[in-house]
């Protein structure tokens, strides 16, 4: 009975650690995104909800990056137009 209990505990710990890796990757990437690193992406190689969440995060980061680039270009155009005398 002790051997069964120990096996269950070890397998549970292994599964918990396996799930913490994608969470750490997502957390790190979200932190980078919040600091303005819009090229931050995650690569999660599982076939579960974490992989779906990783793909969704990457799509969101790409969308934010595109939006930021559009805003930056629009701002540059606005600055150029205000400099024109004619």
C-alpha positions as CSV (number, residue, x, y, z in Angstrom):
1,X,0.0,0.0,0.0
2,X,2.9,2.4,0.8
3,X,4.5,1.6,-2.6
4,X,1.2,2.4,-4.4
5,X,0.9,5.7,-2.4
6,X,4.5,6.7,-3.1
7,X,4.0,5.9,-6.8
8,X,0.9,8.0,-7.0
9,X,2.6,10.9,-5.3
10,X,5.7,10.7,-7.6
11,X,3.5,10.6,-10.7
12,X,1.4,13.5,-9.4
13,X,4.5,15.6,-8.8
14,X,5.8,14.8,-12.3
15,X,2.6,15.9,-13.9
16,X,2.5,19.1,-11.8
17,X,6.0,20.0,-12.9
18,X,5.2,19.3,-16.5
19,X,2.3,21.7,-16.3
20,X,4.3,24.4,-14.6
21,X,6.7,24.7,-17.6
22,X,4.1,26.1,-20.1
23,X,2.8,28.4,-17.3
24,X,6.3,29.8,-16.7
25,X,6.7,30.3,-20.5
26,X,3.4,32.2,-20.7
27,X,4.2,34.2,-17.6
28,X,7.6,35.2,-18.9
29,X,6.2,36.1,-22.4
30,X,3.4,38.2,-20.8
31,X,5.9,40.0,-18.7
32,X,8.0,40.8,-21.8
33,X,4.9,42.0,-23.6
34,X,4.0,44.3,-20.8
35,X,7.5,45.8,-21.0
36,X,7.0,46.6,-24.7
37,X,8.7,43.6,-26.2
38,X,6.0,43.0,-28.9
39,X,8.1,40.3,-30.5
40,X,7.8,38.0,-27.5
41,X,6.3,34.6,-28.4
42,X,5.9,31.2,-26.7
43,X,6.5,27.8,-28.1
44,X,4.6,25.1,-26.2
45,X,5.0,21.6,-27.4
46,X,2.0,19.9,-25.7
47,X,-1.3,18.8,-27.1
48,X,-3.5,20.3,-24.5
49,X,-5.1,23.5,-23.4
50,X,-1.6,25.1,-22.8
51,X,-0.7,24.7,-26.5
52,X,-4.0,26.4,-27.5
53,X,-3.3,29.1,-25.0
54,X,0.2,29.6,-26.4
55,X,-1.1,29.9,-29.9
56,X,-3.7,32.4,-28.8
57,X,-1.0,34.4,-26.9
58,X,1.2,34.5,-30.0
59,X,-1.8,35.7,-32.1
60,X,-2.5,38.4,-29.6
61,X,1.1,39.5,-29.4
62,X,1.3,39.7,-33.2
63,X,-1.9,41.8,-33.3
64,X,-0.5,44.2,-30.7
65,X,2.7,44.4,-32.6
66,X,0.9,45.3,-35.8
67,X,-1.3,47.9,-34.1
68,X,1.8,49.5,-32.5
69,X,3.5,49.6,-35.9
70,X,0.4,51.3,-37.4
71,X,0.2,53.8,-34.6
72,X,4.0,54.6,-34.9
73,X,3.7,55.1,-38.6
74,X,0.7,57.3,-38.2
75,X,2.5,59.4,-35.7
76,X,5.5,59.8,-38.0
77,X,3.2,60.9,-40.8
78,X,1.5,63.4,-38.5
79,X,4.9,64.8,-37.4
80,X,6.0,65.1,-41.0
81,X,2.8,66.9,-41.9
82,X,3.1,69.4,-39.1
83,X,6.7,70.3,-40.2
84,X,5.5,71.2,-43.7
85,X,5.3,75.0,-44.2
86,X,3.4,74.7,-47.5
